[in-house]
Amino acid sequence: MATTRVSLARQQLSDTGLTAAYSPATTDGHAVENNGKVILHVKNDSDTDVNVTIRSGYAVNGLKLADRIVTVAAHTAVFIGPLDTSIYNQTDGLAGQVAIDYSAVDGVTIAALLMP
C-alpha cells in the first residue's frame, strides 16, 4: 500500500520578518510545492541523529540521480536549500513538489520557507 505524504505549506520570507510555524515530521513523509526558492529548516530536538532524505526526481535515460541525505545531529537544526526544481521536483503524482522523508520522527520538526 502506498503511503500518503503530508502536504507542507510554504511560508513567505520577507524583510518585515517571519515567525515560522513548524510541523512535526511524519512517518509518511512530507511533500512541498517547489519553485526553486524553497528552503527547509529542520530542527532535531531528539537525543539521536536523524537523516532527512530529499528525494531526487531527476532521471535521464532510465538513470535516476541519487537522493540527497542530510544528517541533522541531535539537538541541532539545519537549513536545506534552495531546492533546484530540475533535481528535486518529482515527476510522478507529486509533480512540481519535493518529497521529504525522515529516518526517525520523534522530536523532529520542519518548516518550508519561501524566498522572495
C-alpha positions as CSV (number, residue, x, y, z in Angstrom):
1,M,0.0,0.0,0.0
2,A,1.4,3.4,-1.0
3,T,1.8,6.0,1.7
4,T,0.2,9.4,1.5
5,R,2.6,12.2,2.1
6,V,1.6,15.1,4.3
7,S,1.5,18.4,2.5
8,L,3.8,21.1,4.0
9,A,2.8,24.7,3.5
10,R,5.4,27.2,2.3
11,Q,5.9,30.3,4.4
12,Q,6.9,33.5,2.7
13,L,10.1,35.2,4.0
14,S,10.1,39.0,3.9
15,D,12.1,42.0,5.1
16,T,9.3,42.6,7.7
17,G,10.2,39.3,9.4
18,L,8.6,35.8,9.7
19,T,7.9,33.8,12.8
20,A,8.0,30.4,11.2
21,A,5.5,27.7,12.1
22,Y,6.9,24.2,12.4
23,S,5.2,20.9,11.5
24,P,6.1,17.6,13.2
25,A,8.0,15.1,11.0
26,T,5.7,12.2,9.8
27,T,6.4,8.6,9.1
28,D,4.7,9.0,5.7
29,G,7.0,12.0,4.8
30,H,6.2,15.4,3.6
31,A,5.6,17.0,0.1
32,V,6.1,20.7,-0.6
33,E,5.4,22.7,-3.7
34,N,8.8,23.9,-5.1
35,N,9.6,26.8,-7.4
36,G,13.3,26.7,-6.8
37,K,13.1,29.2,-3.9
38,V,12.2,26.8,-1.2
39,I,14.5,26.3,1.9
40,L,13.7,23.7,4.5
41,H,14.6,24.4,8.2
42,V,14.7,21.1,10.1
43,K,15.0,21.0,13.9
44,N,16.0,17.8,15.7
45,D,15.3,18.0,19.4
46,S,15.8,14.3,20.0
47,D,18.8,12.6,21.5
48,T,19.8,10.8,18.3
49,D,20.9,12.0,14.8
50,V,18.2,11.9,12.1
51,N,18.7,11.6,8.4
52,V,16.4,13.8,6.2
53,T,16.1,12.5,2.7
54,I,15.2,14.9,-0.1
55,R,14.1,12.6,-3.0
56,S,15.6,13.2,-6.4
57,G,13.1,13.5,-9.2
58,Y,15.8,13.8,-11.9
59,A,16.2,10.9,-14.3
60,V,17.8,10.6,-17.8
61,N,17.5,7.5,-20.0
62,G,16.2,5.5,-17.1
63,L,19.1,6.5,-14.7
64,K,18.0,8.3,-11.5
65,L,20.1,10.8,-9.6
66,A,20.7,9.7,-6.1
67,D,18.6,11.2,-3.3
68,R,20.1,13.9,-1.1
69,I,20.6,12.7,2.5
70,V,21.3,15.4,5.2
71,T,22.1,14.3,8.7
72,V,20.7,16.5,11.4
73,A,22.6,15.9,14.6
74,A,20.8,15.5,17.9
75,H,19.7,18.9,19.4
76,T,20.6,20.9,16.3
77,A,18.9,22.5,13.3
78,V,19.9,22.8,9.7
79,F,18.8,24.7,6.6
80,I,18.5,22.7,3.4
81,G,18.1,24.5,0.1
82,P,17.2,26.3,-2.0
83,L,16.0,23.2,-3.8
84,D,16.7,23.1,-7.6
85,T,13.5,22.2,-9.4
86,S,15.3,20.2,-12.1
87,I,16.9,17.9,-9.5
88,Y,14.3,17.6,-6.7
89,N,10.9,18.2,-8.2
90,Q,9.0,14.9,-8.6
91,T,7.5,13.9,-12.0
92,D,5.0,11.4,-10.8
93,G,1.9,12.0,-8.8
94,L,3.8,14.7,-6.9
95,A,4.7,16.7,-10.0
96,G,6.1,20.1,-9.0
97,Q,6.7,19.1,-5.4
98,V,9.6,17.9,-3.4
99,A,9.3,14.6,-1.4
100,I,10.9,14.6,2.1
101,D,11.5,11.5,4.3
102,Y,12.9,11.0,7.8
103,S,14.8,8.2,9.4
104,A,13.0,9.0,12.7
105,V,10.3,11.4,13.6
106,D,10.3,11.8,17.3
107,G,11.4,15.3,18.3
108,V,11.8,16.4,14.6
109,T,10.0,19.4,13.2
110,I,10.3,21.2,9.8
111,A,9.3,24.5,8.2
112,A,9.3,25.2,4.4
113,L,10.5,28.8,3.8
114,L,9.9,30.6,0.5
115,M,12.4,33.2,-0.5
116,P,11.0,36.3,-2.2
